[in-house]
Amino acid sequence: MDFQDIVTKLKGFSPTPELDARIFCDGRLPTQNQIVEFIERRKAGEPVSKIIGEKGFWKFVFKTSKDVLDPRPDSETMIETVLSYYPIDNKALKILDIGTGSGCLLASLLSEYPNAVGVGLDISDAALKIAQENLKGLQAKLIQKDFMLPDWFQGIDTFDIIISNPPYIPTKEIENLENAVKIYDPLLALDGGEDGLNAYRQLAKTLHNVINNTTKVFFEIGQGQSEDVKTIMQQNNWKFLSAHCDLGGIIRILVFEK
Ligand SMILES: C[S@@+](CC[C@H](N)C(=O)[O-])C[C@H]1O[C@@H](n2cnc3c(N)ncnc32)[C@H](O)[C@@H]1O
């Protein structure tokens, strides 16, 4: 089977057969068995990234798996926003990534700031193993913690930059998500509780334990959550600084300070 055969077989199953085939074949010489497996898994709705175990994000290709949320183009707004607040220089910034997953956000930022150090925190041991690979060679430490625990911050330092893309889908909406997400991304990365806002409520109440005088907090949020997340933060004495849209024009990142 050659490239064109793969495209033909994917037609009717994938909305992007040419692109899928190109990504699958790029830099590889797949065996016939691997090609057959790829087509079968793609026909079943599995995203190309999960099949090949890689996803492009920002300037890099990151490892991905069933245990982590696939890096999303929308989340690149996080990197752009942090860079707009902290133009690249040699400052030894300390960055905390809460719910690091694949580590794509932390790895992208550490690659931009040569002297920065980072901590990635996640409840999932399996996710942290993927993050470990994606953060190889960077100044990062990984910690397994449940940030929903009242004292999750015990033993954790203070940071200049805190980023978080927590789970934010309301529980009831998960069944309506497309299969590529609902089946192939981990539920832990998606389920934000009844209204999707549990993580923001908890972080609004506890993040003051890991900040210094100038710390900025950067939250990724779901579509339509901007006003609710602002209210939650303001009720906990955080000052709203700015909102930033993704390429689709949806408010995706909110920035706060104490
Ligand atoms: C939406 S994913 C974000 C992953 C990655 N930061 C990104 O932007 O692609 C949320 C992450 O939070 C983690 N998580 C969910 N609940 C958690 C909790 N209570 N404590 C710590 N991490 C949690 C999940 O395991 C998942 O990796």
The ligand as a MOL file (V3000), in Angstrom:
LIG
                    3D

  0  0  0     0  0            999 V3000
M  V30 BEGIN CTAB
M  V30 COUNTS 27 29 0 0 0
M  V30 BEGIN ATOM
M  V30 1 C -6.9540 19.8190 30.6010 0
M  V30 2 S -5.5970 18.7740 31.0750 0 CHG=1
M  V30 3 C -4.2500 19.8860 30.7030 0
M  V30 4 C -2.9760 19.1900 30.3020 0
M  V30 5 C -1.8710 20.1200 29.7920 0
M  V30 6 N -1.5230 21.1100 30.7970 0
M  V30 7 C -2.3030 20.8250 28.5250 0
M  V30 8 O -2.6300 22.0150 28.5860 0
M  V30 9 O -2.3160 20.1910 27.4530 0 CHG=-1
M  V30 10 C -5.7510 18.8340 32.8380 0
M  V30 11 C -4.7170 18.0460 33.6330 0
M  V30 12 O -5.0260 18.1910 35.0340 0
M  V30 13 C -4.8140 16.9640 35.6870 0
M  V30 14 N -5.6780 16.9270 36.8770 0
M  V30 15 C -7.0230 16.7480 36.9170 0
M  V30 16 N -7.4610 16.8070 38.1870 0
M  V30 17 C -6.3690 17.0190 38.9610 0
M  V30 18 C -6.1810 17.1720 40.3600 0
M  V30 19 N -7.2160 17.1160 41.2040 0
M  V30 20 N -4.9340 17.3910 40.8240 0
M  V30 21 C -3.8740 17.4630 39.9620 0
M  V30 22 N -3.9920 17.3290 38.6220 0
M  V30 23 C -5.2200 17.1010 38.1300 0
M  V30 24 C -5.1720 15.8980 34.6680 0
M  V30 25 O -4.5480 14.6730 34.9790 0
M  V30 26 C -4.6870 16.5460 33.3750 0
M  V30 27 O -3.3740 16.1410 33.0760 0
M  V30 END ATOM
M  V30 BEGIN BOND
M  V30 1 1 1 2
M  V30 2 1 2 3
M  V30 3 1 2 10
M  V30 4 1 3 4
M  V30 5 1 4 5
M  V30 6 1 5 6
M  V30 7 1 5 7
M  V30 8 2 7 8
M  V30 9 1 7 9
M  V30 10 1 10 11
M  V30 11 1 11 12
M  V30 12 1 11 26
M  V30 13 1 12 13
M  V30 14 1 13 14
M  V30 15 1 13 24
M  V30 16 1 14 15
M  V30 17 1 14 23
M  V30 18 2 15 16
M  V30 19 1 16 17
M  V30 20 1 17 18
M  V30 21 2 17 23
M  V30 22 1 18 19
M  V30 23 2 18 20
M  V30 24 1 20 21
M  V30 25 2 21 22
M  V30 26 1 22 23
M  V30 27 1 24 25
M  V30 28 1 24 26
M  V30 29 1 26 27
M  V30 END BOND
M  V30 END CTAB
M  END
